[in-house]
C-alpha cells in the first residue's frame, strides 16, 4: 500500500494500545459479519445499522492516529484525482492502520510481542473473503 510511509509509536504502551484498538475492531467485525450473514428481515437491517455505528465508533481512535501521522495537506483537495488514486494519503494510511500488516509489525516490534497478531490479521481477512463468497454463492430461498 504505502511502502514509503513509516509507522511510529510513542513507546511500547502506545503500540499495545494500537494493537488493542485493532483487536477490538477486528473482533466486532467478525462477530457482526456473522450476525449479519445469519439474520434476515428486520433483524438484518438492525444488525447492519448497529454494526456500522459500532465500527465507526471503534474506528475513531484510528482516525486520530491517521490525523497525527498525516497532517492536512491543502493540495489534496482535488476529489477526482484522489478518488482514482484510492483517496488521499490520510485515507490510505487510515485503511492500512485498520487492516494492514506494516503498522501491526511496527507495533509488535516496539511492544516486543509475538507475531501471532499478523496471523490473526490474515484470519480476519480470510473470514471476510469467506463471508463475501457465502453472500455471493449461497442458495437463496
N, C-alpha and C positions, 0 to 999 in steps of 0.2 A: 504494500500500500504506500506508505510514506517512508521510503528507505533512507531519506536524508534527515529524518527527524529523530532526535534523541529524547527518550523519556527519562526524566529525572524525578526523584522523590526526595523529600526533606529528611530522610533518615529511615531507619527500619520501621518505626511506628507508622509513619506516613505510608510506607509500602504495604504494611499489614492492613491498614485502614482501606487502602485501594483494593486489596485482594478481598476483604470482607464485603466491600460495596459490590464488586462484580459477582462474588459468590451469591449474594442475596438476589441480585438482578437475574443471574442465570437460573437460580432455583425457582424464583417466581415465574420466569419464562417457561420452564419445563412443566411445572405443575399447572400453570394457567393454560398452556397449549394443550395439555392432556384434557383439562376440563372443557375447553372449547371444542376439541375434537369429539368428545364423548357426549356432548349435550346437543339438544335440538330445540326448536321452537323458541319460546320466550326466554328460556334459560340460556340459550345460545347468545342472545342479544345481551342479557345481563352479564354473563361471564365475559363476553368480548369487551363490553364497555368498562367493566370493572378491571379487567386485565390491562387495558390500555391506560386507564387512570393510574393504576398501581405502578406500571412500568415507567410511565412518565415521571412519577414522583421519585421512584428509585433511581432514575437516570439523572436526576438533578445534581447530585454530587459530581458525577462525571462531567456534566456540562460546566460546572465551576472549575474543575481541573483543566478542561479544554480551554476555557477562557484565560486561565493563568498561563498555560503553555503557549497559546497563540493569541496575542492581543489583537484588537480590532484593527483591520487594515482597510483604509478607505478605498484603496484601488480594487478591492474585491467586490464592488457593488454591481458589476455587470452580470445580471441574472442569467442571460442565455449562455454566455461563456462558462459560467460557474456550473450551470445545470449540465452542460455537455462534459465537463471535467469531473463530475461527481460531487459537486458542491465546493464550497470554499475550503481553504486549508483547515479552518476550525471544524467544519463538518466532517472532513476526513479524519482528523485527529480524534474527534468525538466517537466516530464509528470504530476506530482502531482501539480506543480506550475501552469501549464496551465489549468487543469480541475479538480483538487482535491478539496475536501471540507475543509481539515485541514488547508491549508495555507489561504484560504478565511476566515475561522473562526478566525484564529490568527490575520489577518489583521483587521477584524471587531472589535475584542476585543481591539486592540491597538488604532484604529481610533475612536472607540465609535460610530459606525454606526449600522443601523438596520440589521437584519438577512435576509432582502429581497434578498441580494446577493446570499445566499445559495439557495433560491427558484429559482432565476434566473439561477443559475448553473444547477439545476435539469431540468428546462425548456429547456435549451440548449441541455442537454443530451437526453431528450425525443424527441425533434425535430430532433436530429441526428438519433436516432433509427427509427423514422417515415420516415425520408428520405431514410434510408437504406431499410426499408420494401417497400417503394414506388419503389425503383430501382429493388428490387428482385421480387415483386409481380405485378407490373403494367403490363397491357397487352401491348404487342409490336405490332406496326403496320407495 
